[in-house]
Amino acid sequence: MKVYFSTTDSIDLIIKEEIDRAQKEIKVVSYLLPDNCILSALHNFVSKCGSQALFGVFDERTYHKSINHNAKNIFSFNTEIVSSADGCRMHEKFIIIDGKKVITGSFNFHSFGTIDNIIVFDEPDIVAEFAKEFERICCYKTTKNRNDMRGDNVLNVVLTAESKRDISHKTEKLIKSICEFYHKKKYLTEKQFKVLKRITTGGLDDRSSV
């Protein structure tokens, strides 16, 4: 483990050097799109390993507001945009390099002139935890991006199927997970939740009290 501070170190150049050593894969999770020398290093990495080897996860609001089109283009092959139904922002910041090293800290991988820090880990157990978090964020995105399906909208999606057999096992499982999530977040009333739960376990003909 190594620790760097912007008060004493050029942390953007340190990150660039770590990216320059990458051989197989880079995963970036950031509140802001990277720029300057970090973006340049990512460009070089893509030229060497291909765009399919670079993955990015970014906050929805900052991503769509950004005019950093160079960064958007370089991440266009593998990009997840995290939106949140409860208004929270995706504020994590870390880079996983070749599945062997993690760079994390307060630094946004963007030149704001702020005082920041980064920590570079190569301990396998720590890297593994960040790899798990990367996958969790991607799953978080796929659930949260359904925030237009609230309350009666969720109910209507289920009820449009003509019969129970029209819902595949995978879709049924997804509906159940969405229902549980929105019930937990109080986007579904108790009545709506009970109806949906009954439908997904007892058949679509069971529509009493809808």
N, C-alpha and C positions, 0 to 999 in steps of 0.2 A: 504494500500500500504506500502511495506517495500523495502528499498534500501540497497544493499550490495556492497562492494568494495573489490577486492582481496588484496588491500593494508592493509586492516584491518580485513577481514573475509575470512573464508575458503568456498568460494562460491560453490565449487563442493560438499562439504558435506551438505551445505544448500539445494542444489537441490536434493541430495540423500534423505534427510529427507522428503522433500515434496513428492517425488516419493513414498517413503515408506508408506506415508499416503493415497495414491491413493486406491480407492475401486472399480472403475468401468471401467475407460477408460483413456488412455494417448495418446495424439497426439504430436508428435515431429516434428518440422520443423527446419532443421539445415543445414548449409553449409558443416559441417563435421559430420562424424559418431561419436556418443558418445563413450567414453572409460572409463577405470578405475572404480571409485566408482559409477559413474552415470550409466554405462553399467551394473554393478553388481546389482544396484537397479532395473533396468529395467528387468533383468533376474528374480529377485525375484518377481517382479510384474507379469510377464508372468506365473511364476509357480503358482501364487495365482489366477490370473484372466483368464489365457489363452492367447494364441498368438493373437486371434482375437480381443482382447481388446487393442492392441498396434498398433498405426499407425505412419508411418514415411514418411516424405517428404524431399528429399535430392537433392543437385545439381548434375547434371549428371556427369560432369567431375571429381569432387572430389570423387563421389561415385565409379565410375569405376576404379579410380586410387588407391583407398583405399585397403590396405591389412588387414583391420580390419574385418576378416571373422566372428568373434563372433558377432559383431554388425549386419552384413548383415544377419546372420542366425536368429537372434532374431526378425528382422524386416521383415522376408521373407513372412509373411502372408499378411501384409498390407503395401506395400511400393510403393510410387510414386517417380519416378525419373524425375526431372524437367530439360528439355533441352530448350534452347532458340535459335530461328532462327536468332535473331539479335546479337548473341554473348554475351549477358548479362549472368551473373551468378546469381543463386538463392542464395542470401546472407542473407536471413532472419533467425533469430534464436529465436524460442520461443517454449514453452511446455505448452499444455493445459491439466490440470488434472481434471478429472471427470466433465468437463464442468463448473467448478466453480472457477478455479484458473489458472492464467497465469504467467509463468516465462519467462522473456525476458531481453535483454540487449546485451552487446558486447561479452559476453562469448560464445564460440563456442561449449560448452559441450564436449570439448576435451582438454587434458592436454598439453598445449604448453608453459606454464610458462610465459604467457603474463599477463599484468596488465589489468584487466577487471572489469565489473560491471554487476549486474543483478537487476531487479526490480520484485517484486512479487506482483501481483494484485489479489484481490478477489472481486473487485467491479463488479457486474453483467453486467453493460453496457460496461465496458472495455473488459471483458471476451467475451461477445457477438461479439464485433468487431473483436477480434482475431479468433473466431470461423468462422466468415464470411470470413476472410482472408485465413484461412486454406482451405475452399471450393474453393475460388478464385484461389489459387495456384494449386489445383488439376485440375481445368478447364483449367488454363493456360498451364499446362503440356500437356493435351490432344490435345490442339490446336497446341502448339509449336512443339510437337514431329512429326508433319507432315511436317517438314522443308525440306524433300526430294521432296515434291510436290510443286515445284516452276514453275512459268511461263508455258512453254509448257507441263510440266508434269501434272499440274493441268488440263490443257485443254484436254490432252489425256485421263485422267481418266474419264472425263465427256463424251467424244465422243465415248468411247468404248461401251457404252450402245446402244442397238439396237433401242430402242424407248423411248419416254418420260415415258411410263408406267413402264419401268424397274427401274426407280428411285423412291423409296418410298418417302413419305413425309418427314420422318426423314432424309434420305440421302440427299434429295434436300435441306433441311434446313442446313445440315452440309456443303454441297458444297457451298451454298451461304455465310455462315459464313467464310469459308476458303478463298473464293474469296475476300470478303471484307477485311479480315486480310492481305492477301498478296498484295492486291492493296494498302492498307494503307502503308505497309512496302516497297512499290515500287518493289516487286518481280514480279508483273505482269505489262506488258505494258498496256497503255490505250486501245490498240486494243484488247489484250487478255481479259482484264476485260470486255469490252463491249460485246465481243462474248459470254463469259461465262454467263454474266448477261442475255443476250438475250436467250440463250439456256435454262437456268433454269426457265425462265418465259414464253417463247414462244414455247418450244418444241425442241427436238433434231434435227428435220429436218431443222431447221433454222440455217444453217451452212455457210451462205454466209460470205465472207471475212475472213474465218478461215485460 
